[in-house]
Every structure is written in C-alpha cells, then in structure tokens.
Amino acid sequence: MKRKDLLTMLTSEAEKLARKHNLELFDVEVESKGGSTVLAVKLTSDDQISVDDCHKVHVELSDFLDKEDPIPESYFLEVSSPGLDASLKSDLALSKSIGQEVYVKTYAATDKWPKTLVGILKSYTEEEVEIESEQKIYNISRKMISTIRLHFRF
C-alpha cells in the first residue's frame, strides 16, 4: 500500500476511534525511523488526555490494522497526546491550530519573512502558511519552515 493511501486509511480509522472515546484527532504521521515504519497518532481533548485514553485507541487501532493488514513489514504504532512542543507540519495539525498563536522558525530570513516569528496562524495552503504578527501578514513557504509549533506564554 502506498504511504499516502496508508495515511488516509489510518487517519480515517483514528478519527472514528477518537470520536468514539470523546477525543479529537490532532495528527497522524507515517515515518521511517532507523529502518522501521512508525505510525504515530496524536490525540487531543478539551479535557486532559490520559494514558488510558491513549491505550483504548491504541488497542482498537491495532486490532483494525491487524485485520486490514495494510503494511507487509513490521511496524510500531504510537498513540499519544501531542505535547506542548508538537510539530504542526501536517495539514491535519495545521487545521486544528487555526487562530492559535504559533512559533515559526525558517531556514533563512527573506525580504518576505523573518528567520523566527511568533504570531497567529490565520490560514494555510499546500504551499504556504499565513501568520499575522504585530499587525503584519506573512505568507511563508512551507518548504522554508524548519519548525512550526504552538506557542505558549508562561
């Protein structure tokens, strides 16, 4: 199964299971780490996410994957909360973060954007994200973003 198809299947099932347990799906990633495939599912909620919440979704998602068997090789399934420093690289994570304050670090400053900035995520497309910071709008190429995550003030 192609990675994109696997991601679509995994996202659809993880979203169903999250809703079933009164949770929200924050992000799904299919990555290669050290020669192994890792399926990473991040859950969120208006309340806190517990280890039990993650375990319930993990067990049901694991059963689904065992039944469907979309990956011929072995893999690791991770189900967790996103954490404070979660990356917002995927469309799913970005869509859940519209209107939130984000920290952005780019590979290089240009005449269109600074190297780092904190601002409100206004929108995104496949090519860029739109950030409002200090009453100015920055349209930053997603290819030029090294880090984008929620920003918290303590």
N, C-alpha and C positions, 0 to 999 in steps of 0.2 A: 504494500500500500504506500502511495506517495505520502511524503511528510505533510503536505497541505491537506490531503484527504484525512489523514490520521488526526491532524489538529482540529479539523472541522468535526469529525466524529467525537473526539474526546471532549471538545467544548460543548457540543450539544448534550451529551450524556451528563457531563459535570454540572451543566446549568440545571438540568432536570433534578438531579440529586440535591443540589444546593437548595433549590426552591422547596423540595420535599422536606428538608430539615430547617426551613425558615432562615436560610442563609443566602448570600449573594455570591456569584462567581466574580472574582476580581481579575484573574488572569489564568491563562493556560499556556505552557511552553513545552515544546518538544526539543530537547537539546542533546548534543553528544558531549559527554564528559568522560575523558580518559578511556575512550573507545567503547563506552556503554551508552545506551539510549536512556535518557531520563525524561519521564513525563511529570512535569511539575504543575500542580493545580493549586491556585491560591484562592482562599475563601475569605469573605468579609461579612460583617453584620453590623446593624445599628448597635447591638449589644456586643459583648466580648465574644471572641471565638475561643472555644475550649478545645482541649486535646480530645475530648470525647466527640465533639462535633467533627473534627478532622478524621478521627478514627471511623466514625459511622460512614462518612462519604468515601473514605479510602476502601473500606471493606466492600461496599456496594459497587464502587467503580472498578475495583479489582475483579469482582465476580463478573461484571459486564465485559471487561477486557478478556478474561479467561474464556468466556462464552464466544465472543466475537473473534478472538484471536487475530487482531489486525497486524501484529508485529511478529515476524517469524523468529527473530532472535530474542534473547533475554533482555529485560529492561527493568528499570527501577521506577516505581510510582511514588511520588512525593505529594502529600496533601497537607497544606499548612495555611496559616494566615500570612498576609503579605509582609507584615513587619513594617516598622517605621521608615526604613530605607528602601522600600520596594521600588524596583525599576518600573518606569511607565513606558517602556519601548513598544509594547504591543498595542494594537488598535483597541482591544478589549480594556486594557488597563487605562489607556488614554480616555476612552469614552466614559469610564466610571469616575474620572477625575476632572471633567469639565467644570469650570467655576472654582476649582480649588487652587490654592497657592502652591506653586512648584518651584523647584530649584533646577536650573538648566546649566550644564557645562558643555561647551562646544569644543571641538578640536582646535579651532582657531577663531579669533575675532575677525570680523569683516566690517565693511562700511555699513552693512545692514543689521548687524547684531554684535553684542559684546561677547567676550570669551565665557563669562559667567553672568547669570542674572537670576533674580527671584521675581516672580510675577504670577498673575492669574492665567491659567490655561483657558483660553477662550474657545479654541477650536483646533481641529487637526484634519489633515488630508493624508493621502498615501505619501505625499512628497514633503509636507512641512507641518509644523505646529505654529499656532498663533498664540503669542504670550503678550499680555498687557502688563507693563511695568512702568511705574512713575509717569502715568498718563501718556505713554507711548506704546504703539503696537509694533511687535517684532514678529516677522514671519521667518522662522528658522528652518532650514532644510533638515529633514530627519537624518539624512546621511551624515550631517555635520555634528550631530549631537552625540557626545560621549556618555553623558549622564543626564537623565531626567527622572526626578522623583518628587514626591510630595514634600513640601517644606513646612516644618513645624517650628513655631516660636515658643521657646520655653521661658 
